[in-house]
């Protein structure tokens, strides 16, 4: 036995590392429900329009021009003959008639190949083809049949009008003309005009890059087999991706991913390299809020008209906006319509506009919620709007609907044939 026995070390309890507190975008979660308008304005204050840069014309189709296009050439670029004939100075044919014909020597012939020839001297004529340049000094073209050619001369028996049968340079576009103003939508017709004056690029904001992620272990991507009775196919990713693309975004999808917060946030941060906006469809749990808050700044609150808690975060070095949409096709779509679409519009540099609204009589009575605005899917026609059945709606009902009926909180029951406000869907 050793002389000095080592005393047994008491096991020390492991230190508990506290999870970092979330960094709040607008302070800790509010107890009061935030209005839809106030929440949308908060989100928009933290999202800026993308910077414009030079974009090739074909890639710019559908974007908005961020510069004014000014012509630096004339169109047509030269004065051309509109008919086969004789290029002359009209003053040389003053007084020409059958009794007193004017005979001019033909000094040149110009085809439609772009050769202008030497300047026309006084008292001479040049034979020209339709579309050919007019020689400098000529100010009229006499039709070919109105001049009688004889050897190297041509005889005229009528006067010529100044600039007759000529398409003057710069009559369509003149050097220095403003062709397209900043803010113009780059339609195919506008792009064709810009190309015709020699531009191959325009200054425009790129399409916002939107990444769509759905986190739900019970969902399966379309095309794969269902392996459990509890599994269903994921329609939200396609629904939201198509909506963002319809709004002008360049869309990427990450498919269905694990809903465990740490894994979800890891997947999300990997997508930031190609995202100006990330849409995440999942339940807004406390664990998810903490995970997002550990990576950036986060806002969480209840919002009138939308179910559950609404979560918004800014992540990464570029503080890319992340909008968490509630699970379920209809809640996710309505949250995108009211919150996601305005963010896409802001990124694209467009005026932020809400859904088109219309007043219409409702075909059936509607009961309001005493505390929050109700949004009811409906079918809008020229005779009014019909609420869809009140059962739990999904993609089937959403596909049938073309409007959302707005039922304000705390009002009396809206009777059949009473007027309601509708938001019209695409």
C-alpha positions as CSV (number, residue, x, y, z in Angstrom):
1,X,0.0,0.0,0.0
2,X,1.4,3.4,-0.9
3,X,2.6,5.5,1.9
4,X,0.5,8.4,0.8
5,X,-2.7,7.2,-0.7
6,X,-4.3,9.6,-3.1
7,X,-7.7,10.7,-1.9
8,X,-10.6,10.0,-4.2
9,X,-11.6,13.0,-6.3
10,X,-15.2,14.0,-6.0
11,X,-17.0,14.1,-9.3
12,X,-17.7,17.6,-10.3
13,X,-21.0,18.4,-11.9
14,X,-20.7,19.5,-15.5
15,X,-21.3,23.2,-16.0
16,X,-24.6,24.0,-17.7
17,X,-24.1,26.3,-20.6
18,X,-27.1,28.5,-20.9
19,X,-28.5,28.9,-24.4
20,X,-27.9,32.4,-25.7
21,X,-30.8,34.7,-25.5
22,X,-32.4,35.6,-28.9
23,X,-31.5,39.0,-30.3
24,X,-34.8,40.7,-30.8
25,X,-35.4,42.8,-33.9
26,X,-38.1,45.0,-32.3
27,X,-37.7,44.1,-28.6
28,X,-39.1,41.0,-26.8
29,X,-42.4,39.6,-28.1
30,X,-45.3,41.9,-27.5
31,X,-48.2,40.8,-25.4
32,X,-50.7,42.7,-27.6
33,X,-51.5,41.5,-31.1
34,X,-49.9,43.6,-33.8
35,X,-52.1,44.9,-36.6
36,X,-51.4,43.5,-40.1
37,X,-50.4,47.0,-41.4
38,X,-48.0,47.6,-38.5
39,X,-46.4,44.2,-38.9
40,X,-46.0,44.6,-42.7
41,X,-44.4,48.1,-42.2
42,X,-42.0,46.7,-39.6
43,X,-40.8,44.0,-42.1
44,X,-40.5,46.4,-44.9
45,X,-38.3,48.8,-42.8
46,X,-35.7,46.0,-42.6
47,X,-35.7,45.1,-46.3
48,X,-34.1,47.3,-49.0
49,X,-34.4,47.2,-52.8
50,X,-31.7,45.3,-54.6
51,X,-28.9,47.3,-56.2
52,X,-29.3,47.7,-60.0
53,X,-26.5,46.6,-62.4
54,X,-26.0,46.1,-66.1
55,X,-28.1,43.1,-67.3
56,X,-28.3,41.6,-70.7
57,X,-31.4,42.5,-72.7
58,X,-32.9,39.0,-72.7
59,X,-32.3,38.5,-69.0
60,X,-33.8,41.9,-68.3
61,X,-37.2,41.0,-69.8
62,X,-39.9,41.7,-67.2
63,X,-37.7,43.9,-65.0
64,X,-37.9,47.6,-64.4
65,X,-35.5,50.0,-66.0
66,X,-33.3,52.0,-63.6
67,X,-31.9,54.5,-66.1
68,X,-33.2,56.6,-68.9
69,X,-32.2,55.5,-72.4
70,X,-31.1,58.3,-74.7
71,X,-30.4,57.8,-78.4
72,X,-26.9,58.5,-79.6
73,X,-27.7,58.0,-83.3
74,X,-30.3,58.8,-85.8
75,X,-32.9,56.4,-87.1
76,X,-32.9,56.0,-90.0
77,X,-29.1,56.6,-89.9
78,X,-29.2,58.0,-93.5
79,X,-31.6,59.7,-95.8
80,X,-32.9,57.0,-98.2
81,X,-34.9,56.8,-101.4
82,X,-38.4,55.3,-101.0
83,X,-38.6,54.4,-104.7
84,X,-36.4,53.6,-107.7
85,X,-35.7,56.8,-109.4
86,X,-33.5,59.8,-110.0
87,X,-31.9,61.8,-107.2
88,X,-31.8,65.5,-108.2
89,X,-31.8,69.0,-106.8
90,X,-35.4,70.1,-107.0
91,X,-34.3,73.6,-108.0
92,X,-32.8,72.2,-111.2
93,X,-36.2,71.1,-112.4
94,X,-38.1,74.4,-111.8
95,X,-40.1,75.2,-114.9
96,X,-39.7,71.7,-116.4
97,X,-42.6,70.8,-118.8
98,X,-43.3,68.9,-122.0
99,X,-42.7,72.1,-123.9
100,X,-39.5,72.9,-121.9
101,X,-38.0,69.6,-120.8
102,X,-34.9,69.7,-118.5
103,X,-32.1,67.3,-119.4
104,X,-29.5,66.4,-116.8
105,X,-26.4,64.3,-117.1
106,X,-26.4,61.0,-115.0
107,X,-23.2,61.0,-113.1
108,X,-23.6,57.9,-110.9
109,X,-25.8,55.0,-109.9
110,X,-26.4,53.9,-106.3
111,X,-27.8,50.6,-105.2
112,X,-29.3,49.6,-101.8
113,X,-25.9,48.3,-100.5
114,X,-25.2,51.4,-98.4
115,X,-22.8,53.2,-100.8
116,X,-23.6,56.9,-100.8
117,X,-21.4,58.0,-103.6
118,X,-19.9,61.5,-104.1
119,X,-21.9,64.7,-103.4
120,X,-24.4,65.6,-106.1
121,X,-23.2,68.6,-108.0
122,X,-25.6,71.3,-109.3
123,X,-27.3,70.4,-112.6
124,X,-26.7,66.6,-112.5
125,X,-28.7,63.5,-111.6
126,X,-27.9,60.1,-110.0
127,X,-29.9,56.9,-110.5
128,X,-30.9,55.4,-107.1
129,X,-32.7,52.3,-106.0
130,X,-35.4,52.1,-103.3
131,X,-33.7,52.0,-99.9
132,X,-30.4,53.3,-101.2
133,X,-28.7,56.3,-99.6
134,X,-29.3,59.7,-101.2
135,X,-26.1,61.5,-102.2
136,X,-25.3,64.6,-100.3
137,X,-26.7,67.6,-102.1
138,X,-29.8,65.8,-103.5
139,X,-33.1,66.9,-102.1
140,X,-35.7,65.1,-104.2
141,X,-36.2,61.7,-105.9
142,X,-38.1,61.6,-109.2
143,X,-39.7,58.2,-109.9
144,X,-37.9,56.2,-112.5
145,X,-40.8,56.2,-114.9
146,X,-41.0,60.0,-114.8
147,X,-37.5,60.5,-116.3
148,X,-36.6,59.5,-119.9
149,X,-33.1,58.0,-120.0
150,X,-31.1,58.5,-123.1
151,X,-27.5,57.4,-122.9
152,X,-25.8,59.2,-120.1
153,X,-28.6,61.8,-119.7
154,X,-32.1,61.8,-118.4
155,X,-35.0,64.1,-119.4
156,X,-37.6,65.5,-117.1
157,X,-40.9,67.0,-118.2
158,X,-42.3,68.0,-114.7
159,X,-41.0,69.8,-111.6
160,X,-40.0,68.0,-108.5
161,X,-41.2,68.7,-104.9
162,X,-38.7,69.3,-102.2
163,X,-37.9,66.1,-100.3
164,X,-40.3,64.0,-102.4
165,X,-39.9,60.2,-102.2
166,X,-37.3,60.5,-99.5
167,X,-37.2,59.0,-95.9
168,X,-35.1,61.5,-94.0
169,X,-32.4,60.6,-91.5
170,X,-33.6,61.0,-87.9
171,X,-37.3,61.1,-88.7
172,X,-38.0,58.1,-86.4
173,X,-35.4,58.8,-83.8
174,X,-33.0,61.7,-83.5
175,X,-29.6,61.7,-81.7
176,X,-30.3,62.9,-78.1
177,X,-34.0,61.9,-78.0
178,X,-35.0,60.2,-74.7
179,X,-36.4,56.8,-75.8
180,X,-37.3,55.1,-72.5
181,X,-37.7,56.7,-69.1
182,X,-36.4,55.2,-65.9
183,X,-39.1,53.1,-64.2
184,X,-40.4,51.7,-67.5
185,X,-41.3,48.0,-67.5
186,X,-39.0,46.2,-69.8
187,X,-41.5,44.5,-72.1
188,X,-40.4,42.7,-75.3
189,X,-41.4,45.8,-77.4
190,X,-39.3,48.1,-75.2
191,X,-36.3,45.8,-75.3
192,X,-36.5,45.6,-79.1
193,X,-36.4,49.4,-79.3
194,X,-33.4,49.5,-76.9
195,X,-31.6,46.9,-79.0
196,X,-32.3,48.9,-82.2
197,X,-30.3,51.9,-80.9
198,X,-27.3,49.7,-80.1
199,X,-27.6,48.8,-76.4
200,X,-26.9,45.2,-75.4
201,X,-27.4,45.8,-71.6
202,X,-29.6,48.0,-69.4
203,X,-29.3,49.1,-65.8
204,X,-32.0,47.2,-63.9
205,X,-32.6,45.5,-60.6
206,X,-32.2,41.7,-60.7
207,X,-35.0,39.4,-59.9
208,X,-35.1,38.8,-56.2
209,X,-33.8,35.3,-55.3
210,X,-36.3,33.5,-53.1
211,X,-35.6,30.2,-51.4
212,X,-38.5,28.1,-50.3
213,X,-38.1,25.5,-47.5
214,X,-40.8,23.3,-46.0
215,X,-40.0,21.7,-42.7
216,X,-42.4,18.9,-41.8
217,X,-41.6,15.2,-41.2
218,X,-45.1,14.1,-42.2
219,X,-44.7,15.6,-45.8
220,X,-43.2,13.8,-48.8
221,X,-42.0,15.5,-52.0
222,X,-44.3,14.8,-55.0
223,X,-43.0,11.9,-57.1
224,X,-41.7,9.9,-54.1
225,X,-43.8,7.0,-52.6
226,X,-45.8,7.4,-49.4
227,X,-44.5,4.9,-46.8
228,X,-46.8,5.6,-43.8
229,X,-50.5,6.3,-43.5
230,X,-49.7,9.6,-41.7
231,X,-47.7,10.9,-44.7
232,X,-49.1,13.3,-47.3
233,X,-47.6,15.0,-50.3
234,X,-46.1,18.5,-50.0
235,X,-48.1,21.1,-51.9
236,X,-46.9,24.1,-50.0
237,X,-43.4,24.3,-51.6
238,X,-44.9,24.3,-55.1
239,X,-47.6,26.7,-54.1
240,X,-45.3,29.3,-52.6
241,X,-42.5,28.8,-55.2
242,X,-45.0,29.3,-58.0
243,X,-46.4,32.4,-56.2
244,X,-43.0,34.0,-55.8
245,X,-42.1,33.2,-59.4
246,X,-45.4,34.7,-60.6
247,X,-44.4,37.9,-58.6
248,X,-41.2,38.1,-60.6
249,X,-38.7,36.3,-58.3
250,X,-36.0,33.8,-59.2
251,X,-37.0,30.8,-57.1
252,X,-35.0,28.0,-55.6
253,X,-36.5,25.2,-53.5
254,X,-34.8,23.1,-50.8
255,X,-37.5,20.5,-50.7
256,X,-38.9,19.0,-47.5
257,X,-36.3,19.1,-44.6
258,X,-36.3,18.0,-41.0
259,X,-38.3,20.2,-38.6
260,X,-35.8,19.9,-35.8
261,X,-34.8,23.5,-35.1
262,X,-31.0,23.2,-35.1
263,X,-31.0,21.1,-38.3
264,X,-33.6,23.4,-40.0
265,X,-31.5,26.5,-39.2
266,X,-28.4,24.8,-40.4
267,X,-30.1,24.1,-43.7
268,X,-31.4,27.6,-43.8
269,X,-28.1,29.2,-43.3
270,X,-26.6,27.1,-46.1
271,X,-29.2,28.6,-48.5
272,X,-28.3,32.2,-47.7
273,X,-25.6,32.2,-50.4
274,X,-28.3,32.2,-53.1
275,X,-31.1,34.0,-51.3
276,X,-32.3,37.6,-51.0
277,X,-35.4,36.2,-49.1
278,X,-36.0,32.8,-47.5
279,X,-39.5,31.5,-47.0
280,X,-39.8,28.7,-44.4
281,X,-43.0,26.8,-43.9
282,X,-43.1,25.3,-40.4
283,X,-44.5,25.7,-36.9
284,X,-43.2,28.7,-35.1
285,X,-42.0,26.9,-31.9
286,X,-40.0,28.5,-29.1
287,X,-37.1,26.3,-30.0
288,X,-37.1,27.6,-33.6
289,X,-37.2,31.2,-32.3
290,X,-34.3,30.6,-30.1
291,X,-32.3,28.9,-32.9
292,X,-33.0,31.8,-35.3
293,X,-32.2,34.3,-32.6
294,X,-28.8,32.7,-31.9
295,X,-27.9,33.2,-35.6
296,X,-29.2,36.7,-36.1
297,X,-32.0,39.0,-35.0
298,X,-35.6,37.8,-34.8
299,X,-39.1,39.2,-34.3
300,X,-42.0,37.1,-33.1
301,X,-45.5,38.3,-32.5
302,X,-49.2,37.6,-33.1
303,X,-50.6,39.4,-36.1
304,X,-54.3,40.1,-36.7
305,X,-55.9,38.0,-39.4
306,X,-53.1,35.4,-39.4
307,X,-53.0,32.3,-37.3
308,X,-50.4,31.6,-34.6
309,X,-47.2,33.5,-34.1
310,X,-45.5,35.2,-37.0
311,X,-41.7,35.0,-37.0
312,X,-39.3,37.1,-39.0
313,X,-35.5,37.1,-38.8
314,X,-32.4,38.7,-40.4
315,X,-29.6,36.2,-40.7
316,X,-26.0,36.1,-42.1
317,X,-23.5,38.8,-42.9
318,X,-25.9,40.4,-45.3
319,X,-28.8,40.2,-42.9
320,X,-30.9,38.2,-45.4
321,X,-34.6,38.3,-44.4
322,X,-36.2,35.1,-43.4
323,X,-40.0,34.9,-43.2
324,X,-41.5,31.9,-41.3
325,X,-44.9,31.0,-42.8
326,X,-47.4,28.9,-40.8
327,X,-47.8,25.3,-41.7
328,X,-50.7,24.4,-43.9
329,X,-51.4,25.4,-47.5
330,X,-54.0,28.1,-46.8
331,X,-52.3,29.8,-43.8
332,X,-49.0,29.7,-45.6
333,X,-50.4,31.1,-48.8
334,X,-52.3,33.9,-47.0
335,X,-49.3,34.8,-45.0
336,X,-47.2,35.0,-48.2
337,X,-49.9,37.1,-49.9
338,X,-50.0,39.6,-47.1
339,X,-46.4,39.6,-45.9
340,X,-44.1,37.7,-48.4
341,X,-45.3,39.4,-51.6
342,X,-44.7,42.9,-50.2
343,X,-41.1,41.9,-49.4
344,X,-40.6,40.5,-53.0
345,X,-41.9,43.8,-54.3
346,X,-39.6,45.9,-52.1
347,X,-36.6,43.8,-53.1
348,X,-37.5,44.3,-56.8
349,X,-37.8,48.0,-56.3
350,X,-41.5,48.0,-57.1
351,X,-44.2,49.9,-55.4
352,X,-45.5,47.8,-52.6
353,X,-49.2,47.1,-53.2
354,X,-51.7,44.9,-51.3
355,X,-54.2,42.6,-53.0
356,X,-56.8,44.1,-55.3
357,X,-59.9,44.7,-53.3
358,X,-63.6,44.8,-54.3
359,X,-66.9,45.2,-52.6
360,X,-69.5,42.5,-53.2
361,X,-72.6,41.1,-51.7
362,X,-72.0,37.8,-49.9
363,X,-74.2,34.8,-50.7
364,X,-74.4,33.4,-47.2
365,X,-74.2,34.8,-43.6
366,X,-70.7,35.0,-42.0
367,X,-70.0,35.1,-38.3
368,X,-67.1,37.3,-37.1
369,X,-64.4,36.3,-34.6
370,X,-64.7,38.6,-31.5
371,X,-60.9,39.0,-31.3
372,X,-59.3,38.9,-34.7
373,X,-60.1,39.5,-38.4
374,X,-61.4,36.4,-40.2
375,X,-60.2,35.5,-43.7
376,X,-62.6,33.3,-45.6
377,X,-62.0,31.7,-49.0
378,X,-64.6,32.6,-51.5
379,X,-65.7,32.4,-55.2
380,X,-66.1,35.9,-56.6
381,X,-68.5,36.4,-59.5
382,X,-70.3,39.2,-61.2
383,X,-73.3,38.6,-58.9
384,X,-71.3,38.6,-55.6
385,X,-69.1,36.3,-53.6
386,X,-69.8,32.8,-52.3
387,X,-68.0,31.6,-49.2
388,X,-66.5,28.2,-49.6
389,X,-67.4,25.5,-46.9
390,X,-66.1,26.3,-43.5
391,X,-64.4,23.0,-43.0
392,X,-60.6,23.0,-42.6
393,X,-59.5,24.3,-46.0
394,X,-56.6,23.0,-48.0
395,X,-55.1,23.1,-51.5
396,X,-58.4,21.8,-52.9
397,X,-60.4,24.7,-51.6
398,X,-57.6,27.2,-52.4
399,X,-57.6,26.0,-56.0
400,X,-61.4,26.6,-56.2
401,X,-61.2,30.0,-54.6
402,X,-60.5,33.3,-56.4
403,X,-61.0,35.7,-53.5
404,X,-60.6,36.1,-49.8
405,X,-63.5,37.5,-47.8
406,X,-62.4,39.9,-45.0
407,X,-64.6,39.7,-41.9
408,X,-63.6,42.4,-39.4
409,X,-63.2,41.4,-35.8
410,X,-66.0,42.2,-33.3
411,X,-68.6,43.1,-35.8
412,X,-72.1,41.7,-36.0
413,X,-73.0,38.7,-38.1
414,X,-72.9,39.7,-41.8
415,X,-76.3,38.7,-43.2
416,X,-76.7,37.1,-46.6
417,X,-76.5,39.6,-49.4
418,X,-74.7,42.1,-47.2
419,X,-71.7,43.9,-48.7
420,X,-68.2,42.6,-47.8
421,X,-64.7,43.5,-48.8
422,X,-62.9,40.8,-50.9
423,X,-59.3,40.5,-51.8
424,X,-59.1,39.2,-55.3
425,X,-56.6,36.4,-55.9
426,X,-54.6,35.7,-59.0
